[in-house]
Amino acid sequence: MPWTPVDTVDRYEEWERSDGLATLRVRERRGGGYVVRLDRLEQAPDGRAYRRERVADREAAEALVDAWKREFDLPEDA
């Protein structure tokens, strides 16, 4: 299932899985670095999950988002 960007008004970027039951978010920390988080709802076919990780820079944040998109994606027929 593809992930699509979500329009946000705050200072973060967010993507939603096409089933609407999982989101990924990346935001810059005031003190430097970035936080990446995954939130998958209990109703998701693959179950509930929550992850949050701090990384040093934007490049590391983008790499983690890409990895989590692959890891927490669902097959098209799910």
C-alpha positions in Angstrom: 0.0 0.0 0.0 1.4 3.4 -0.8 2.0 6.1 1.7 0.7 9.6 0.8 1.7 12.9 2.3 -0.7 14.6 4.7 -1.2 18.4 4.6 -0.1 19.7 8.0 0.0 23.2 9.5 2.6 22.5 12.1 6.3 22.1 11.7 6.4 18.5 10.8 5.9 16.2 7.8 3.5 13.3 7.9 2.5 10.4 5.6 -0.5 8.2 5.9 -0.8 4.6 4.7 -3.5 4.1 2.1 -5.7 2.1 4.5 -5.7 5.1 6.9 -4.6 3.1 9.8 -0.9 4.0 10.1 1.0 7.3 10.0 4.7 8.3 9.9 5.8 11.7 11.1 9.2 13.5 11.1 9.9 16.7 12.9 12.9 18.8 13.7 13.8 19.2 17.4 14.5 22.6 18.8 17.8 21.5 20.2 18.9 19.9 17.0 18.3 16.6 15.4 15.0 15.0 14.3 12.3 12.7 15.7 10.7 10.1 13.5 7.6 8.3 14.8 5.3 5.6 13.5 1.8 5.1 14.8 -0.3 2.2 13.7 -3.8 1.8 15.1 -5.1 -1.2 16.9 -7.7 -1.7 14.1 -5.0 -2.2 11.5 -4.9 -5.7 9.9 -1.3 -6.0 11.0 -2.0 -4.9 14.6 -1.0 -1.9 16.8 2.5 -0.5 16.8 4.2 2.6 18.0 7.8 3.6 17.4 9.7 6.8 18.1 13.4 7.4 17.3 15.7 10.4 17.5 18.3 10.8 14.8 21.0 13.3 14.2 20.2 14.9 10.9 17.6 15.2 8.1 19.4 12.6 5.9 19.1 10.0 8.7 15.4 11.0 9.3 14.6 10.5 5.6 16.4 7.1 5.6 14.4 6.0 8.6 11.1 7.1 7.1 11.9 5.2 3.9 12.9 2.1 5.9 9.7 2.2 8.0 7.5 2.8 4.9 8.9 -0.5 3.5 8.7 -2.3 6.9 5.2 -1.3 7.8 3.7 -1.3 4.3 0.9 -3.8 3.5 0.4 -5.8 0.3 -2.0 -4.3 -2.1 -4.6 -7.1 -1.5 -4.6 -6.6 2.3 
